[in-house]
């Protein structure tokens, strides 16, 4: 049987690395004065792969929970999905700082899981490694460019980043520490990895080097956009194609985008309106903050579906230990 395409497939992986290296070169050369270009890159990443990668959660959930195409079962899914989004929206209003903290922890785990689930570690070391990867990914742009990230955190949750210990006084030390903790976590987890993925240690060493350079040199908004769209979201889309293939329901990339079209278009219309409104009033940081809050609200139910997907895969493909 032909091996299914993943983010680690040679051509896909080489393309993502090339795109990232190109971004590093252009971003480092252009400095930080990117202006509206950074927002354009973020919107492209979010709309091209970011929103679509979660836009067929209803189809995935139907397979995972055995939901039938009946009004009752559809109400269960959409009702639960929307209820979680509504509850999290209320939490953002009443406790924005706590909501931001919850979002950061969820995103750490979610990003780490998507990146490293293929190592097929036992549950406890796997979860710890996921959090280490997420801390590495989210922490680097924060400590590399605290002056840029601080007003965004302030707009999102009223959090004053520059008041955190060492962020303003020793950001280079924090940066090195974030890289070191993840390199150490990878080294400790590597002996537990599935035998077929042992060679993945070399690939992850390259990934860490490339992503460290990306987040260390490039405007944090652009760096996040490249990672989110080119690494995380694209990787998840390819994982979904594998998911349907394992169930005997082959889905092409074109079919995926057709299925995802409706739930991609709806948020896109909202984002376009948000961009137009905030640009009219010159509220760039507020626009970015609202965009990340919207992503956070959609991430909570999406993460539950993804967690179920990976747990089902763990049952079929046992861990290495």
HELIX and SHEET records of a PDB file:
HELIX    1   1 UNK A   10  UNK A   30  1                                  21    
HELIX    2   2 UNK A   36  UNK A   45  1                                  10    
HELIX    3   3 UNK A   46  UNK A   50  3                                   5    
HELIX    4   4 UNK A   52  UNK A   54  5                                   3    
HELIX    5   5 UNK A   57  UNK A   65  1                                   9    
HELIX    6   6 UNK A   71  UNK A   94  1                                  24    
HELIX    7   7 UNK A   96  UNK A  116  1                                  21    
HELIX    8   8 UNK A  117  UNK A  119  5                                   3    
HELIX    9   9 UNK A  123  UNK A  144  1                                  22    
HELIX   10  10 UNK A  146  UNK A  157  1                                  12    
HELIX   11  11 UNK A  161  UNK A  163  5                                   3    
HELIX   12  12 UNK A  171  UNK A  190  1                                  20    
HELIX   13  13 UNK A  195  UNK A  197  5                                   3    
HELIX   14  14 UNK A  200  UNK A  217  1                                  18    
HELIX   15  15 UNK A  220  UNK A  226  1                                   7    
HELIX   16  16 UNK A  227  UNK A  233  3                                   7    
HELIX   17  17 UNK A  234  UNK A  246  1                                  13    
HELIX   18  18 UNK A  253  UNK A  280  1                                  28    
HELIX   19  19 UNK A  284  UNK A  316  1                                  33    
END                                                                             
